[in-house]
Amino acid sequence: MIKNVILDIGNVLGDFQWKELGRECMKLNDEEFELFADAMIHSGLWDEFDKAYMTDAEIIKAITDRMPSLADRIPEFFKRLGDIVLDYDYSCPWIDELHAKGFKVYILSNYGKTAFEEGTKNRLKFVPMVDGKVVSYEVKMVKPNKDIYECLLNRYSLKADECIFFDDRKENIKGAENVGIHGILFQNIDQAKADLEKAIKEFS
């Protein structure tokens, strides 16, 4: 029986707008932006940010070393990290709906310290609504490694086969399934609700 719904944040509960934010606050042309994306997102530095193994200053320096021509603009991106995810209109109502149906709701997300702490000041209104959370920077673990899923299960004494997890990335769904959590790849809210209803019947 499904008793617990676990939700990712980026592209599930909120719009992960790192591309839009980068273009807006750094004033980059297409070529410059691709270089920045390679240096930041595709290099593995973003995972280090999510795990909090490197400080913002260390990451800024690492990117600047790779892209010295943007040294004056890279810090602008980090000043705006609190705006990197915008709440979807459906997020809070969906959590209310899940609670009304008797589910406990948890967040499991890869998220950097500055981005999360700044984001929860003015955005991410759904965070106080959930029954618990594990955020990567707090535990220095990231999806899809099994330890972060086990951390959530252990922290809240959850049984894996009573949980269903929504994420927009296939590898993160696979990571959940590797520890016995049921997974659903999130594409849109209507699909997610429909697939949840199917799962409830299948695992009842």
C-alpha positions in Angstrom: 0.0 0.0 0.0 1.3 3.5 -0.9 1.3 5.7 2.2 4.0 8.2 1.3 4.6 10.5 -1.7 8.1 11.8 -2.2 8.6 14.8 -4.5 11.6 16.3 -6.2 11.6 20.1 -6.4 13.2 21.2 -9.7 10.7 20.6 -12.7 8.3 18.8 -10.4 7.2 21.4 -7.7 8.9 24.3 -9.4 10.4 25.5 -12.7 14.2 25.1 -12.7 15.2 28.2 -14.6 18.9 28.2 -14.5 19.2 28.9 -18.2 16.8 31.8 -18.1 18.5 33.2 -14.9 22.0 32.9 -16.4 21.0 34.7 -19.6 19.2 37.4 -17.7 21.6 38.3 -15.0 24.9 37.6 -16.8 23.9 39.2 -20.2 25.5 36.4 -22.2 25.2 35.7 -25.9 24.5 32.2 -27.0 28.1 31.2 -27.4 29.1 32.6 -24.0 26.2 30.9 -22.3 27.1 27.5 -23.7 30.7 28.0 -22.4 29.3 28.9 -19.0 27.0 25.9 -19.0 29.9 23.6 -19.8 32.0 25.2 -17.0 29.2 25.1 -14.4 26.5 22.5 -15.1 28.2 20.0 -17.3 31.6 19.9 -15.5 30.4 18.4 -12.3 30.7 21.6 -10.3 26.9 21.8 -9.9 27.0 18.5 -8.1 29.6 19.8 -5.8 27.4 22.8 -5.1 24.5 20.6 -4.4 26.6 18.5 -2.0 28.0 21.6 -0.3 31.5 20.2 -0.6 32.6 23.5 -2.1 31.7 27.0 -1.0 30.1 29.5 -3.4 33.4 31.4 -3.5 35.3 28.2 -4.4 32.9 27.4 -7.2 33.0 31.0 -8.5 36.8 30.8 -8.6 36.7 27.4 -10.4 34.4 28.8 -13.1 36.3 32.0 -13.4 39.6 30.1 -13.8 38.0 28.4 -16.8 36.3 31.5 -18.1 38.4 34.6 -17.0 36.6 36.8 -19.6 33.4 36.5 -17.5 35.0 37.1 -14.1 32.9 40.2 -13.5 29.6 38.5 -14.4 29.8 35.1 -12.9 29.2 36.4 -9.3 25.9 38.0 -10.6 24.5 34.5 -11.2 25.3 33.4 -7.7 23.6 36.6 -6.2 20.4 35.5 -7.8 20.4 31.8 -6.9 17.3 32.3 -4.8 15.4 32.9 -8.0 16.6 29.7 -9.7 13.3 27.8 -9.1 9.9 29.4 -9.5 6.9 27.7 -7.8 4.4 26.0 -10.1 0.8 27.2 -9.4 -0.3 23.7 -8.8 2.4 22.8 -6.2 0.7 23.9 -3.0 -2.8 22.7 -4.0 -1.3 19.3 -5.0 0.3 18.8 -1.6 -3.0 19.8 0.0 -4.8 17.2 -2.2 -2.3 14.5 -1.3 -2.7 15.2 2.4 -6.5 15.2 2.1 -6.2 11.7 0.6 -4.2 10.6 3.6 -0.7 10.5 2.2 2.4 11.8 4.0 4.4 14.1 1.6 8.2 14.4 1.6 10.7 16.3 -0.5 13.9 14.7 -1.8 15.9 17.2 -3.8 19.4 18.0 -5.1 19.8 21.6 -4.1 22.6 23.9 -3.1 22.7 25.7 0.2 22.5 29.3 -1.0 19.9 28.5 -3.6 17.7 26.7 -1.1 18.0 29.1 1.8 17.5 32.2 -0.4 14.8 30.5 -2.3 12.7 29.7 0.7 12.7 33.3 1.8 10.4 34.5 -1.0 9.6 31.4 -3.1 9.3 27.6 -2.6 6.1 28.2 -0.6 5.4 24.4 -0.6 8.4 23.6 1.6 6.7 24.3 5.0 3.7 22.2 3.9 5.5 18.8 3.6 5.9 16.3 6.4 9.7 16.0 6.0 12.5 16.6 3.6 16.1 15.6 2.7 18.0 18.3 0.7 21.3 17.3 -0.7 23.4 20.2 0.7 22.3 19.3 4.3 23.4 15.7 4.1 26.2 16.0 1.5 24.6 13.4 -0.7 23.0 13.6 -4.1 20.6 11.6 -6.2 20.9 9.1 -7.8 23.3 7.6 -5.2 21.4 5.2 -3.0 22.6 6.8 0.3 20.4 9.8 -0.1 17.2 7.7 -0.6 18.2 5.6 2.4 18.7 8.8 4.4 15.1 9.8 3.8 13.8 6.4 4.6 15.8 6.2 7.8 15.2 9.7 9.0 11.4 9.3 8.9 11.1 5.6 9.5 9.6 4.9 6.1 9.2 1.5 4.4 10.5 1.7 0.8 7.6 -0.3 -0.7 5.1 2.1 0.9 6.7 5.1 -0.9 6.3 6.5 -4.4 8.8 9.0 -5.8 8.3 11.6 -8.5 11.3 13.0 -10.3 11.9 14.4 -13.8 15.1 12.5 -14.4 15.2 8.8 -15.3 18.4 8.2 -13.4 16.9 9.5 -10.2 13.9 7.3 -10.6 16.2 4.3 -11.1 18.1 5.3 -8.0 14.9 5.2 -6.0 13.8 1.8 -7.4 17.2 0.4 -6.5 16.3 0.8 -2.8 12.8 -0.5 -3.3 10.9 2.8 -3.7 8.3 2.9 -6.4 9.2 5.5 -9.0 7.2 7.6 -11.5 9.0 9.8 -14.1 7.3 13.2 -13.8 6.3 14.9 -17.1 3.4 17.1 -16.1 1.0 17.4 -13.3 -1.9 15.7 -15.1 0.2 12.7 -16.0 1.6 12.5 -12.5 -1.8 12.4 -10.9 -3.1 9.8 -13.3 0.0 7.6 -12.8 -0.3 7.9 -9.1 -3.9 6.7 -9.2 -2.7 3.7 -11.2 0.1 3.0 -8.8 -2.3 3.2 -5.8 -4.5 0.5 -7.4 -1.5 -1.6 -8.4 0.2 -1.6 -5.1 -2.9 -1.7 -2.8 
